Amino acid sequence: MAQNIAKPSHVCVSILIAMLMGSHGMAKTKSLLRTKELRGGQSPLEVSVDVSGVDILDLAATGYSWGQAVWAEPVLVAKDGSVSSLLDLTPIAAKVSWGSFTQNKGPDGKALAIGQRRFTRGLFAHADSRLLYRLDGKYVRFQAWVGINHTAADRGKVIFEIRDGSGYELEVRFQKAQAVFTRPV
């Protein structure tokens, strides 16, 4: 004999999830550093931020046409003082608004350069972009040089932001749950 078990409505589930995650239905992320707007042709800007206790590092670049964002020579400093390249880690997610996410080269397949300075290692992701790396609280500092790749010349504007993306996995779960509970039955 089948029992009638009430299923929660998609509205109730969505409200509950939204309450847990914030009014916009997105996981709360904490901004650790936000740059001023950088323009194509400018010299690279050195960024350094405390990432103690951060489980997921969220590197975001928001920009405009020609926003060819570069995170050059990105390194992590561990609790014991040892330094390792962020490129040694595999991103758990890479979202790019145009083109492809690449390592150690720009959209032209050549070395990365910001202004007149060339870099042998780095990340290229056209803005708007979001790169996420699992740190599991193992590191105390993140450092990099940021700016717009030389291929944009003097075009493009980008704001770089380093965030504690520890809520990212909750955000993904929310999006999946929202898709399930908003489907017609």
C-alpha positions, 0 to 999 in steps of 0.5 A: 500500500502506497503512502501519501508522503508530502513533498516540499514545494519548490518554493519552500525549498528555494526559500530555505536555500536562499535563507541559508545562502543570502538574498541573491541565492549565491554563496557568501564570499569574502573579499580579501583584496580588490584592486582599482581598475587597471587598464591595458598598457599599465605596468603590473600591480603586485598583490599579496594577501593573507589566505590563512584558513581559506579552503577555496581561493577564488580569483575573479576578474571583472572587466570590459572589452579587451579585459585580458586578465593575467595573474602572473607568477602566482605563488602560495606561501605555506605555514612553514614558509615554503613557497609553491606555484599556484600553477602546481594545483589544478583549478576546481573550476575555471569560468571565462567569459570569452576565449579559453583559460590558459597557463603560461601563455596569452591568447596569441600563444606567446608568453604573458606580458603586462605592460613591458614586463614579461612573465614565464609563468601565469594564468590567462583568463579573459574577464569576466572570469573566475578561477577557483583553487582548493587550498584546504587551509594549508597556506597563509599568503597568496602573491601575484602580479596582475594586469592586462596582457600585452595583446590588448595594447592600451585597451581594456579595463579590469578589476582583480579580486581575491576572495575566500571562495569557501562558499563555492561548493554550497553555491554549486549545490544551490544551483543544482537544487534550484534546477531540480526544484524549479522543474515542472513535475 
